[in-house]
């Protein structure tokens, strides 16, 4: 978390301050914004790999007091307008498209304003998985499922216990009962209750119309801003079939126990 305060240069309201961030994910919090900030993301990777990176930002729910622009060679493109209220909206752009320029808007009382957002850097391939613009609810092909098993942040066998729809955020929360945990990058799925059952939550788009149902699924997906986001999720019996067929042909991209 990088935290800054505009009060340190209140007498110089046109000041432009530079911030350098080395982490691949984190957050910026600018209290009492005045002037402007240039946010330079400098990950600890080879500069040659920068062109393969995507930057995503997710403004805090109560972020206010500044406009956020994408800046390249002096040209500004508005990303987030001060006062926009789009819960959970994520803005992504290629690392080589420019940096972030955050400009405070005129305020009568800056002490009531805090501009802030979370950010993540990821490979362009992963970013496109998270934001499938053309068909976000399209079922995965056999090849996509088998690849997802190898590359996802979490892979579990489980059932849908309940679904909570959040109309304001245009998202659905899938409450999952876990029968087998193959992999998880973060501790999203945990033991709960006296019976020692594994449970967790996965988010997806409301438009996908996920509903509770019988039977087991293979849930795969990625962690995004601390939340599990749904990727491929075939019925488990279908996964068993495609896994066996690929294994018999020697085409499995990786090994995982299907039972």
C-alpha positions as CSV (number, residue, x, y, z in Angstrom):
1,X,0.0,0.0,0.0
2,X,1.4,3.4,-1.0
3,X,-0.2,6.2,0.9
4,X,0.3,9.9,0.0
5,X,-1.1,13.2,1.3
6,X,-1.8,16.3,-0.7
7,X,-1.4,18.4,2.4
8,X,2.3,18.1,2.2
9,X,2.2,20.5,-0.8
10,X,-1.0,22.4,-0.2
11,X,0.7,25.7,-1.1
12,X,1.7,24.4,-4.5
13,X,-1.5,23.1,-6.0
14,X,0.0,22.7,-9.4
15,X,2.7,20.4,-8.2
16,X,3.2,17.1,-10.0
17,X,4.6,14.3,-7.8
18,X,6.2,11.1,-9.1
19,X,5.6,7.7,-7.5
20,X,7.5,4.5,-8.4
21,X,6.0,1.1,-7.6
22,X,8.1,-2.1,-7.9
23,X,5.4,-4.6,-6.8
24,X,3.3,-6.6,-9.3
25,X,0.2,-5.8,-7.2
26,X,-0.8,-3.4,-4.5
27,X,-2.8,-0.2,-3.9
28,X,-2.4,3.5,-4.0
29,X,-4.2,5.8,-1.5
30,X,-3.9,9.6,-2.1
31,X,-5.4,11.5,0.8
32,X,-6.5,15.1,0.4
33,X,-5.5,15.2,-3.4
34,X,-4.0,18.4,-4.8
35,X,-2.0,18.9,-7.9
36,X,-1.2,15.6,-9.8
37,X,0.5,12.3,-9.4
38,X,2.4,10.3,-12.0
39,X,2.4,6.6,-11.1
40,X,5.3,4.7,-12.6
41,X,5.0,0.9,-12.5
42,X,8.4,-0.6,-12.6
43,X,8.1,-4.3,-11.9
44,X,11.1,-6.4,-11.1
45,X,11.2,-8.1,-14.4
46,X,13.2,-7.6,-17.6
47,X,12.2,-4.5,-19.6
48,X,11.9,-6.8,-22.6
49,X,8.9,-8.4,-21.0
50,X,7.0,-5.2,-20.4
51,X,5.3,-5.4,-23.8
52,X,3.7,-8.7,-22.6
53,X,2.2,-7.1,-19.5
54,X,-1.3,-5.8,-18.8
55,X,-2.1,-3.4,-16.0
56,X,-5.5,-3.5,-14.3
57,X,-6.8,-1.0,-11.7
58,X,-9.9,-1.2,-9.5
59,X,-10.9,2.1,-7.8
60,X,-11.9,2.0,-4.2
61,X,-15.7,2.2,-3.7
62,X,-15.5,5.6,-2.1
63,X,-12.6,7.0,-4.2
64,X,-13.1,10.7,-5.0
65,X,-11.2,13.9,-5.6
66,X,-9.3,13.2,-8.8
67,X,-9.5,12.1,-12.4
68,X,-7.4,9.1,-13.5
69,X,-5.8,9.2,-16.9
70,X,-3.7,7.0,-19.1
71,X,-0.8,9.1,-20.2
72,X,1.7,8.5,-23.0
73,X,4.1,11.1,-24.5
74,X,2.0,14.0,-23.1
75,X,-1.3,12.7,-24.4
76,X,-4.0,12.0,-21.8
77,X,-6.9,9.5,-22.1
78,X,-9.5,9.6,-19.4
79,X,-9.9,6.2,-17.6
80,X,-11.9,7.1,-14.4
81,X,-13.8,10.3,-14.0
82,X,-14.0,11.8,-10.5
83,X,-17.4,10.9,-9.0
84,X,-18.0,7.8,-11.2
85,X,-19.7,5.1,-9.2
86,X,-19.2,1.8,-10.9
87,X,-18.8,-0.8,-8.1
88,X,-16.2,-3.5,-8.8
89,X,-15.4,-2.1,-12.3
90,X,-11.9,-2.9,-13.4
91,X,-10.0,-0.9,-16.0
92,X,-7.2,-2.7,-18.0
93,X,-4.6,-1.5,-20.5
94,X,-1.4,-2.7,-22.0
95,X,1.7,-1.7,-20.1
96,X,3.1,-0.2,-23.3
97,X,0.0,2.0,-23.7
98,X,1.3,4.4,-21.1
99,X,1.4,5.2,-17.4
100,X,-1.1,6.6,-14.9
101,X,-1.6,10.3,-14.5
102,X,-3.9,11.2,-11.6
103,X,-5.0,14.9,-11.4
104,X,-6.9,16.3,-8.5
105,X,-10.1,18.1,-9.2
106,X,-10.9,21.5,-7.6
107,X,-12.4,21.0,-4.2
108,X,-13.8,23.3,-1.5
109,X,-12.7,20.9,1.2
110,X,-10.0,18.5,0.2
111,X,-9.9,16.9,3.7
112,X,-13.0,15.0,2.8
113,X,-11.5,13.4,-0.3
114,X,-9.4,10.2,-0.7
115,X,-8.5,8.9,-4.2
116,X,-7.4,5.3,-4.3
117,X,-7.3,2.1,-6.2
118,X,-5.9,-1.4,-6.3
119,X,-3.6,-2.4,-9.2
120,X,-2.3,-5.6,-10.7
121,X,0.2,-6.4,-13.4
122,X,-0.3,-9.7,-15.2
123,X,0.6,-11.4,-18.5
124,X,-1.7,-10.4,-21.4
125,X,-2.8,-14.1,-21.7
126,X,-4.1,-14.2,-18.2
127,X,-5.8,-10.8,-18.6
128,X,-7.6,-12.0,-21.7
129,X,-8.8,-15.0,-19.7
130,X,-10.3,-12.7,-17.1
131,X,-12.0,-10.4,-19.5
132,X,-13.4,-12.4,-22.4
133,X,-15.2,-9.6,-24.0
134,X,-16.7,-11.4,-26.9
135,X,-18.4,-14.3,-25.0
136,X,-17.8,-14.1,-21.3
137,X,-20.3,-16.9,-20.5
138,X,-19.3,-19.3,-23.4
139,X,-18.6,-22.9,-22.3
140,X,-15.0,-23.9,-22.6
141,X,-13.8,-26.4,-25.2
142,X,-12.1,-29.7,-24.1
143,X,-8.7,-28.2,-24.9
144,X,-9.5,-25.0,-22.9
145,X,-10.6,-27.1,-19.9
146,X,-7.5,-29.2,-19.9
147,X,-5.2,-26.2,-20.2
148,X,-7.2,-24.4,-17.4
149,X,-6.5,-27.4,-15.1
150,X,-2.8,-26.8,-15.6
151,X,-2.6,-23.0,-15.4
152,X,-5.5,-21.8,-13.1
153,X,-4.9,-20.3,-9.6
154,X,-7.5,-22.7,-8.2
155,X,-8.8,-26.1,-9.3
156,X,-11.5,-27.9,-7.2
157,X,-14.1,-30.5,-7.5
158,X,-17.3,-29.3,-5.8
159,X,-21.0,-28.5,-5.9
160,X,-23.0,-25.3,-6.0
161,X,-24.6,-24.9,-2.6
162,X,-26.1,-21.5,-3.3
163,X,-25.9,-18.4,-5.6
164,X,-26.1,-14.8,-4.4
165,X,-26.9,-12.2,-7.1
166,X,-25.6,-8.7,-6.6
167,X,-27.5,-6.5,-9.1
168,X,-25.6,-3.3,-8.3
169,X,-22.3,-4.9,-9.0
170,X,-23.6,-7.1,-11.9
171,X,-22.0,-10.1,-10.3
172,X,-23.0,-13.5,-8.9
173,X,-21.4,-15.1,-5.9
174,X,-21.2,-18.9,-6.2
175,X,-21.1,-20.6,-2.8
176,X,-19.2,-23.8,-3.4
177,X,-19.0,-27.0,-1.3
178,X,-15.6,-28.6,-2.0
179,X,-15.2,-32.3,-2.4
180,X,-11.6,-32.3,-3.5
181,X,-9.1,-29.5,-3.6
182,X,-6.5,-30.0,-6.3
183,X,-4.9,-26.5,-6.1
184,X,-5.4,-23.0,-4.7
185,X,-3.0,-20.1,-4.9
186,X,-4.7,-18.2,-2.0
187,X,-6.7,-19.6,0.9
188,X,-10.1,-18.9,-0.6
189,X,-11.4,-22.4,0.1
190,X,-11.2,-23.2,3.8
191,X,-12.4,-25.8,6.4
192,X,-15.5,-24.5,8.1
193,X,-17.9,-25.8,10.7
194,X,-17.8,-28.7,13.1
195,X,-18.0,-31.3,10.3
196,X,-14.8,-30.0,8.7
197,X,-16.3,-29.3,5.3
198,X,-14.3,-27.2,2.8
199,X,-16.2,-24.2,1.4
200,X,-15.5,-21.1,-0.5
201,X,-16.9,-18.4,-2.9
202,X,-16.3,-17.8,-6.6
203,X,-17.5,-14.7,-8.4
204,X,-18.7,-14.5,-12.0
205,X,-20.8,-12.2,-14.2
206,X,-24.5,-11.9,-13.3
207,X,-25.3,-12.2,-17.0
208,X,-24.0,-15.8,-17.0
209,X,-27.1,-16.8,-15.0
210,X,-25.5,-19.3,-12.7
211,X,-28.1,-21.2,-10.6
212,X,-27.8,-23.8,-7.8
213,X,-28.0,-27.4,-9.2
214,X,-27.3,-31.0,-8.5
215,X,-24.0,-32.7,-9.3
216,X,-20.3,-32.0,-9.1
217,X,-18.4,-29.6,-11.3
218,X,-14.7,-29.0,-11.9
219,X,-14.2,-25.3,-10.9
220,X,-11.2,-23.5,-12.3
221,X,-10.3,-19.9,-12.3
222,X,-7.9,-17.1,-11.3
223,X,-7.4,-14.8,-8.3
224,X,-8.2,-11.2,-9.2
225,X,-7.9,-8.4,-6.7
226,X,-8.1,-10.9,-3.9
227,X,-11.2,-12.6,-5.2
228,X,-11.7,-16.0,-6.9
229,X,-13.0,-15.4,-10.5
230,X,-14.6,-18.3,-12.4
231,X,-12.9,-19.7,-15.5
232,X,-13.8,-23.0,-17.0
233,X,-16.4,-25.1,-15.0
234,X,-17.5,-28.2,-16.7
235,X,-19.6,-30.9,-15.0
236,X,-17.1,-33.3,-13.4
237,X,-18.3,-36.3,-15.4
238,X,-17.6,-34.4,-18.6
239,X,-14.1,-33.5,-17.3
240,X,-13.4,-37.1,-16.5
241,X,-14.4,-38.1,-20.1
242,X,-12.2,-35.4,-21.7
243,X,-9.3,-36.1,-19.4
244,X,-9.4,-39.9,-20.1
245,X,-9.6,-39.3,-23.9
246,X,-6.6,-36.9,-23.8
247,X,-4.6,-39.2,-21.6
248,X,-5.2,-42.2,-23.9
249,X,-3.9,-40.2,-26.8
250,X,-1.0,-38.8,-24.8
251,X,-2.2,-35.3,-25.3
252,X,-2.7,-34.2,-21.6
253,X,-0.9,-30.9,-21.0
254,X,-0.4,-31.9,-17.4
255,X,-1.3,-34.7,-15.0
256,X,-4.1,-34.5,-12.4
257,X,-6.0,-37.2,-10.7
258,X,-9.5,-37.1,-12.2
259,X,-11.2,-39.0,-9.3
